Amino acid sequence: MQKQTEIYMKQNHMTRPGDGVLVGLSGGADSVGLLLVLWKLRETFQISLRALHVHHGLRGGGGSGRGIFTDAV
């Protein structure tokens, strides 16, 4: 997946050296996977990387553990 993401990003000129990339982090497998791949590619693309998690309270009690998890990530 890392190599496919690298190729896609290069083909589509998604970043320039020095860019900052903000990843929306839900705590689910997809967003954590994306963050991990971009973390591994950050030096290749010379980007800075940040993650943002917003606990919006829409899941009731189900989302509270994800906030703790995303804090740890």
Summary of the structure (lengths in Angstrom):
residues: 73
radius of gyration: 13.9
end to end distance: 19.8
largest distance: 41.5
contacts: 169
relative contact order: 0.21
helix: 49%
strand: 14%
